Amino acid sequence: MATEPASLESLKVLHQSDDYIVVDKHWDIRIDSKMWYEKVTVQAQLRKHFPELADPNTYYGFRFCHQLDFSTSGALCVALNKAAAGQAYRCFKDRTVTKAYIALLRGWVKVETQTLDFSIGKNSSEGKTHMMCIEGSEGCENPKPCQTELTVLEYGLYDGEPATKVLLKPLTGRTHQLRVHCSAIGHPIVGDFTYSLGSDDTPYRMMLHAYLLRIPLPPQPLLVSTTDPFVTAVDPKWQPERCVRNLEETVAAVLDLRLSEERKLEEEKQCALREKNKKSLRGKRNDEEEEAQATQCQEWLNQWGGDL
């Protein structure tokens, strides 16, 4: 994705079917907006490129299956009908969707693989009500458990300062989760104006990108990946110095793990179903045996009665 600002024309489609469109959302653009002065949104881009697909029964014309922050770029799924939206919504609700993000973090992250486990709540402090915060910090209200898996990909320099490229896999879906978690370990995302309290304003964008999206829809999962925007060819200020893990191989491992979990879950469901059927069959046999015994007893009683 180029470093130029978004326009109505700059819509990149990653996947299109009768039920879904997945776009590569531009950075610094809202999904939708009621503000008259915000002319460039994903919704407006879709209306321009696919006016025939807009649904007049919805406020914005399109059903967005999930959210991406204003500053975040990457894979964004849009449902084209109510039934498709319902199917996708259930996957997100059941947490069976696999999402992976690429980010550039300030500093060099020492622990190469770790699970960030910080409960996140709304910040009620004056001037920070648009932000989230970790449990225990001042003004944190209603914190909820949140986990993010972090894997280091590369170490390098951004604009001459130490930076780390990482893969982030959210295990939960709290607002601003990735941004808050990275900030909590002392490695905020490069260009995150909000969580640097306005100090990190030099980069042209916040370096957080939704790289992978997999929704286990029937009969075939929807799987989409994007290109990596954090490469020197796109932004010369990013200069990698040491590669720790290959991006494609790391993402493939994430997908393999998810498929393994799904197979195990399916096996458990089938096992439970077989056991249920066995119990039902045993119950039926017992009923038949009891009925047969009752019939035999009645025959004996009738026989004895005749003898008397």
Phi, psi and omega in degrees: 000130184291167182272001179284151177298162181289155174218170179297333181280336189274058177256122180252119181265127180263331183203142176214132176219187179292337186252335187218151166234133173245123181247159175265091185300136177285154174288156179053053176210137179276153176293313176208166182199144175266357182280126185297332184277350178268091185278329184256105174226167177298321178300317180292323177297316180296318178298324180289317185274328183227061182299330183288344182265352180293135181262115182293346181277357178246155185297315184263352179095340181222148181259107179277125186285338181202183185241151167228138179301157176311317186274349185269139176254172172121194189295124180227124184263135180235126177274142184259000175204167186295319181296316179297320178298320179296319179297314180294319180301318180297323178295317178293319180296320181278358179060040176259000178279139176255124178233140176222134183241149170255141178213152168256126181249147175292136179082177178255116181285119186285316181277113191285332175225127182201157174253119179275120187233087179228125174293141184237137177224178179282144180268118181261004181293148181301130180082359182232019184291348176272001184249165172251168182206163181272154181303135179099343178278159184298131177080008183281121182245140174052053179293142178234147181302137179216139178227141177224130175269129181243131178229124180285132177255312184214150169249142179190205180232138170244116183054038177086355181253146180305136179210157182230130172271129183229160170254128181245127178240105179287131177266345174231179186228052180279150178304132178059022186306309184296319182294317181290318180297316180295321178295325183294332179265011176084016180228071181297157179290136179302129178083010179279092184298320185292309186272002167260008183056038175086001184276330183267075186245008182280315180300153183286346181201169170278133187271067176224126188221129177282100189276321187228140175219125176228119179245118184283069181278146174277147357273353185229126179299147175268118182234121182222138172229158183248184171274160179276115181277348185261069178230156184299328180297331179270315181228098183300345179289338176271117181236098178291140180246330180214125178269125180264317180216146176283134183300309184298319180293323179293317179293321178299322178294322177298316180292321178299318179296317179297317179297321178297318178296320180293320178296317180297318179296319179295319178298319179295320178296316180295321179296316178296322179293317179298317180296320178297318179294322178297315179297320179295320180292318178297319178298321179294318179296317179299318178299318181294319179295317179296321179294319179296318179296319179297319179296317180297318179298318179297322178296319179296317180298318179297322181293314179296322179299321179292324180293323181288000000 
